[in-house]
Amino acid sequence: MATKTKTNAVSQVIFSNPTKSAVQAIREDKLVEMLKANKGATVITIVARTDPKMRKTGNPFGADEVFKVARVNGMIGWNYANSINNQRDREGNTADFVAQPRRWGVRISGTPLIEHKGNYYLEIKVERVLDHRFEDSNGNELDETTSDMVKTFLPVRKQSATQQTEKPIILCDYRLSSILSITYKGVCYLVAH
């Protein structure tokens, strides 16, 4: 990804800091250290720029032409099985859920991090998607018509068959190199990659 694109997106992060948190720069390696030291469930907000998985058939958009920028609020350092069982209990169901092993990556014990093929990913329990938009490869926001066309090629999110809850618990893994900013313990960190 071009440095100019990162710079454009990061500058927009500063202006989308509605909590008016203190803003600091952080290198990705220091972010890894900070997340490894995280203890317990912690509320965070991230801004991530990802390459959305789109259906290829009939899709006029090529690889690396469209990116999704999303501001997501959630929890790190949480326990997936406990969250599912708590939700089952709230819904009056048997709280006997047992999580299956990960399909990819290695969980770094005691941290919200996953390591996979030399990359780090942040495991987040998504509470809310606060905002999102689609951009071209230069960081320009796509107009509404083009964004609507992009959405027609996105796969429909399937609810987990194993959770057996009315309200799903949404787990997302964000590659650290896609995170532009993270608001963590009252500070908005702009991530330098």
Phi, psi and omega in degrees: 000138184290146179300320179303317180297315178301315182298315179300313181294319181294322179296326177291331179299317181302319182282346178255033181260073187296338180278352181057037177295157171300144182245131178222153172272148176214137175283155182300321180295326177287328175296318177302313179301315181298317181289328176295332181273353181298134178239127176078178180289131184224133177282134177223163168227131178240156165243122183234144176245109186239159176266104186292142175285119181237150174297144184269329184298118178074003184281120180281352183267128179273175178299141178061026175260332184232136177230149176254129174248121183229142172254116189236134177254137180190197182237143169239162179071026182256169181249116184303308183299318178298319180297317179296313181295323176297319179293318177301317180298316178300328181271003178079022180254167179292128182268073182235027182289136175235123182291142175279158177297154177301147177277337180210156177077165179240123178290132175273109188310134176077009180228166174272017186258146174240137176249133181210118178051045176081005179244152176257143177233145178257121179274123184233137167271108184285124176263315181209142167267111186280330182191152173203158176205167176248142181232158171274181185294345178266003179087011178274132180294135178284146178291169186299319181297314180293319178300318178297323179293318178303316183301330181291343180259001177278141179291151177284129179292127179266140175282143180299132177282339184271338182293320182053051176234152175287317177260114183288150171266118186261118178252129176231143175249119179254124175297131184303327181291348177266350182275121179273323178209156175219125174265115189223120178051047173084002180238133174267109180265126172271120190271123176264126182253000000 
